[in-house]
Every structure is written in C-alpha cells, then in structure tokens.
C-alpha cells in the first residue's frame, strides 16, 4: 500500500523518491494539528460542564439554607455601579448629586474661573484682565478675543456662570490720554496715539463716525469699538 502511494506521488505529481517519502511523513503531522483544536474544545467543554454542575449544586444548597438570590444580586449591582442610593418604601432611589452655586460671570475671579474644564491659572488671569479692560461684554463670543480661548472652553464657561450682556464702563474718548485708551483690548497704543493727536489738532469728537476722518480707520474697526465709546 505504501509502495503504491509513493508510486502515485512520483508519477502524478512528478515528485522524486526522496520528496515522496518526506511528504509521507508530513501527512500524520498535518492530521495531528487538525485534531488538536477539536480535542482541546472537547476538554474545555467537559471542564465547563463540571464547573456549571458544581455551581448549581452550591446554589441549591444555599437556597435551601435561606439565601435569597434576588436581594444579593441587587446589592452587588449597586456596589458595582458606584451610585449613591437610598432605600425608601422598599425601593432604591438615586440621591441627586449636589450642584455648585451658579455665579454671575462678572463676579467670578481668576481662582473661581478655574473650575471650568479647560481653564487653568494662566487662562483665568487672561479672562479676568480682558473682562476688566473691555468694560463689559455685549456678546458671549467676545471672549474668543482672549488669547488662547477656544469655542469649546467658552461654552464651558457659560455652563458654570450666568451671563447678562451689558457694557458697564465706556471710554471717554475726549478725556483719556493714549496710555489709558490703549488699555482697552480693541485699541492698540499706536491707534490710541493717533486718536489723541487728531483730537488735539481738530478738537473733541462729537460722534463715533468722526473717527473715520482718520483715514487709517475703517467701518469694520469702528463697529467693534463703537459700543464702548462715550462722548
């Protein structure tokens, strides 16, 4: 039988005698590798079946001893969930998490602002400085003018603090010097010097549009600054 099989391999596949004998040795190994997973699965199945039977026997003995599985499972579930519960009238109710006091945005200092996700000590100081120098916000999105501020962090701020638009301090453009004007976030020191110099040469401004007589300024720049001007 072996000789016929070797002759078949040499004649049909063109194998040499040495190659045919080598292939004959490989076949049992392949067959063994094929059987190993099946045998291993049978072994695991037998083990799991024995464990399940032992578990059932143990559970039956505990029940007979007065163990109430539904109460134990409920307790375990609560412990794993990590939620605070209070039992009332035979039922469990979640205790409401305490909330922080929601302050007005203008009352929050650089320490309190750090409660907002995404705001550290440096960003909190920038926000407070901007808020104080600008004199009040007429729109939440003005906070995006703070260096490093992102829309996501801005939205987080107003989840923790109430916001009411309003400008509290305006720029007395006919009275302030260049250094005082330049403290405002929307005015550079260079622009402030030009405003003061023009005022000294041509007299006080009577309305915001008078600033457009200074040719370096444009309407877009003026519209941003206009709500903060006082004449």
C-alpha positions as CSV (number, residue, x, y, z in Angstrom):
1,X,0.0,0.0,0.0
2,X,2.8,2.4,1.0
3,X,4.7,1.5,-2.2
4,X,1.7,2.1,-4.4
5,X,1.1,5.5,-2.7
6,X,4.7,6.5,-3.3
7,X,4.5,5.4,-6.9
8,X,1.3,7.6,-7.3
9,X,3.1,10.7,-5.9
10,X,6.1,10.2,-8.2
11,X,4.0,9.5,-11.3
12,X,1.2,12.0,-10.8
13,X,3.0,15.0,-9.2
14,X,6.5,14.3,-10.6
15,X,8.0,14.0,-7.1
16,X,11.3,12.3,-6.6
17,X,11.5,9.3,-4.3
18,X,13.0,11.4,-1.5
19,X,10.3,14.1,-1.9
20,X,7.6,11.4,-1.8
21,X,8.9,9.8,1.4
22,X,9.2,13.3,3.0
23,X,5.6,14.1,2.1
24,X,4.5,10.8,3.6
25,X,6.0,11.8,6.9
26,X,4.3,15.2,6.8
27,X,0.7,13.9,6.4
28,X,0.5,12.5,10.0
29,X,1.7,15.8,11.5
30,X,-0.9,17.7,9.5
31,X,-3.6,15.3,10.6
32,X,-2.5,15.7,14.3
33,X,-2.6,19.5,14.0
34,X,-6.1,19.2,12.6
35,X,-7.2,17.1,15.6
36,X,-5.7,19.3,18.4
37,X,-8.3,22.1,18.3
38,X,-11.2,19.6,18.4
39,X,-9.7,17.7,21.3
40,X,-9.0,20.9,23.2
41,X,-12.5,22.2,22.7
42,X,-13.9,18.9,24.0
43,X,-11.7,19.2,27.0
44,X,-12.9,22.8,27.8
45,X,-16.5,21.8,27.3
46,X,-16.1,18.9,29.8
47,X,-14.4,21.3,32.3
48,X,-17.1,24.0,32.0
49,X,-19.8,21.4,32.3
50,X,-18.3,20.1,35.6
51,X,-18.0,23.7,36.9
52,X,-21.6,24.5,36.0
53,X,-22.9,21.4,37.8
54,X,-20.9,22.3,40.9
55,X,-22.3,25.8,40.8
56,X,-25.8,24.6,40.5
57,X,-25.3,22.2,43.4
58,X,-23.9,25.0,45.6
59,X,-26.7,27.4,44.7
60,X,-29.3,24.8,45.5
61,X,-27.7,24.2,48.9
62,X,-27.6,28.0,49.6
63,X,-31.3,28.4,48.6
64,X,-32.3,25.6,50.9
65,X,-30.4,27.4,53.7
66,X,-32.5,30.5,53.2
67,X,-30.4,32.5,50.8
68,X,-32.4,35.0,48.6
69,X,-30.5,35.4,45.3
70,X,-32.5,38.4,44.0
71,X,-31.6,40.5,47.1
72,X,-27.9,39.6,46.8
73,X,-27.7,40.4,43.1
74,X,-29.4,43.7,43.7
75,X,-26.9,44.7,46.3
76,X,-23.9,43.6,44.2
77,X,-25.2,45.6,41.2
78,X,-25.5,48.7,43.3
79,X,-22.0,48.3,44.7
80,X,-20.5,47.8,41.2
81,X,-22.4,50.8,39.8
82,X,-20.8,53.2,42.3
83,X,-24.1,55.2,42.6
84,X,-25.4,56.5,45.9
85,X,-28.8,55.0,46.7
86,X,-31.4,55.4,49.5
87,X,-33.9,52.8,50.3
88,X,-37.4,54.2,50.7
89,X,-40.6,52.2,50.9
90,X,-38.8,49.1,49.8
91,X,-37.3,50.8,46.6
92,X,-34.0,52.2,45.8
93,X,-33.7,55.8,44.6
94,X,-30.7,57.6,43.4
95,X,-29.6,60.6,45.6
96,X,-29.3,63.7,43.5
97,X,-25.7,65.0,43.2
98,X,-25.2,68.4,44.8
99,X,-24.8,71.3,42.4
100,X,-22.5,74.3,42.7
101,X,-23.8,77.8,43.1
102,X,-24.0,79.5,39.7
103,X,-22.4,82.9,40.0
104,X,-22.7,85.9,37.7
105,X,-19.8,85.8,35.2
106,X,-18.6,89.3,36.3
107,X,-18.3,88.1,39.9
108,X,-16.0,85.2,39.2
109,X,-12.4,85.9,39.9
110,X,-9.3,84.1,38.5
111,X,-9.5,81.4,41.2
112,X,-13.2,80.5,40.7
113,X,-12.9,80.5,36.9
114,X,-10.5,77.6,37.2
115,X,-13.5,75.3,38.0
116,X,-14.3,75.4,34.3
117,X,-12.8,72.5,32.3
118,X,-10.0,73.7,30.0
119,X,-9.2,76.8,32.1
120,X,-6.0,76.9,34.2
121,X,-4.4,79.7,36.2
122,X,-3.0,81.5,33.1
123,X,-6.2,81.4,31.0
124,X,-8.3,82.5,34.1
125,X,-6.0,85.5,34.6
126,X,-6.3,86.4,30.9
127,X,-10.1,86.2,31.0
128,X,-10.3,88.5,34.1
129,X,-7.9,91.0,32.6
130,X,-9.9,91.1,29.3
131,X,-13.2,91.4,31.1
132,X,-12.0,94.3,33.3
133,X,-10.2,96.2,30.5
134,X,-13.1,95.9,28.0
135,X,-15.7,97.3,30.4
136,X,-18.4,94.7,29.8
137,X,-19.5,92.2,27.1
138,X,-22.4,92.7,24.8
139,X,-21.9,89.2,23.3
140,X,-20.5,85.9,24.8
141,X,-18.4,85.4,21.7
142,X,-16.3,88.4,22.6
143,X,-14.4,86.0,24.9
144,X,-12.9,84.4,21.8
145,X,-10.8,87.6,21.6
146,X,-8.9,86.3,24.6
147,X,-5.6,84.8,23.6
148,X,-5.8,81.0,23.5
149,X,-9.6,80.9,24.0
150,X,-11.5,78.2,22.1
151,X,-15.2,77.9,21.3
152,X,-15.4,74.8,23.4
153,X,-13.9,76.4,26.5
154,X,-16.1,79.5,26.0
155,X,-19.2,77.3,26.0
156,X,-18.0,75.6,29.2
157,X,-17.6,79.0,31.0
158,X,-21.3,79.8,30.5
159,X,-22.4,76.4,31.7
160,X,-20.9,77.3,35.1
161,X,-21.7,81.1,35.2
162,X,-24.7,83.2,34.3
163,X,-24.2,85.8,31.7
164,X,-26.1,89.0,31.1
165,X,-24.9,91.3,28.2
166,X,-24.1,94.8,29.1
167,X,-21.4,97.4,28.9
168,X,-20.6,99.0,32.3
169,X,-17.6,101.1,31.6
170,X,-17.2,103.2,28.5
171,X,-14.2,105.0,27.1
172,X,-14.3,108.8,27.5
173,X,-12.6,109.4,24.2
174,X,-12.4,113.2,24.6
175,X,-10.7,113.0,28.0
176,X,-8.4,109.9,28.2
177,X,-4.8,110.0,27.2
178,X,-3.2,107.5,24.8
179,X,-1.9,105.2,27.6
180,X,-5.4,105.0,29.2
181,X,-7.1,104.4,25.9
182,X,-4.6,101.6,25.0
183,X,-5.7,99.5,28.0
184,X,-8.9,98.7,26.1
185,X,-8.5,95.3,24.2
186,X,-9.8,96.8,21.0
187,X,-7.2,99.7,20.9
188,X,-3.5,99.4,20.3
189,X,-1.2,102.0,21.7
190,X,-0.4,103.2,18.2
191,X,-4.1,103.7,17.4
192,X,-4.6,105.5,20.7
193,X,-1.8,107.9,20.0
194,X,-3.4,108.8,16.6
195,X,-6.8,109.3,18.2
196,X,-5.4,111.7,20.8
197,X,-3.2,113.6,18.3
198,X,-6.2,114.1,16.0
199,X,-8.3,115.3,18.9
200,X,-5.7,117.8,19.9
201,X,-5.5,119.2,16.4
202,X,-9.1,119.3,15.4
203,X,-11.0,119.4,18.7
204,X,-13.2,116.9,20.6
205,X,-15.1,114.1,18.8
206,X,-18.8,114.6,18.7
207,X,-19.8,111.1,17.4
208,X,-18.2,107.7,16.6
209,X,-18.2,108.4,12.9
210,X,-15.7,111.3,13.4
211,X,-13.0,108.7,13.9
212,X,-13.4,107.7,10.3
213,X,-11.9,111.1,9.3
214,X,-8.7,109.5,10.3
215,X,-8.0,107.6,7.1
216,X,-6.3,104.6,8.7
217,X,-9.5,103.6,10.4
218,X,-12.4,101.8,8.7
219,X,-16.0,100.9,9.4
220,X,-15.3,97.4,10.5
221,X,-12.8,98.6,13.1
222,X,-15.2,101.3,14.2
223,X,-18.2,98.9,14.6
224,X,-16.4,96.8,17.0
225,X,-15.2,99.7,19.1
226,X,-18.3,101.9,18.8
227,X,-20.4,100.3,21.7
228,X,-17.6,101.3,24.1
229,X,-17.3,105.0,23.2
230,X,-18.6,107.8,25.3
231,X,-18.6,111.4,24.1
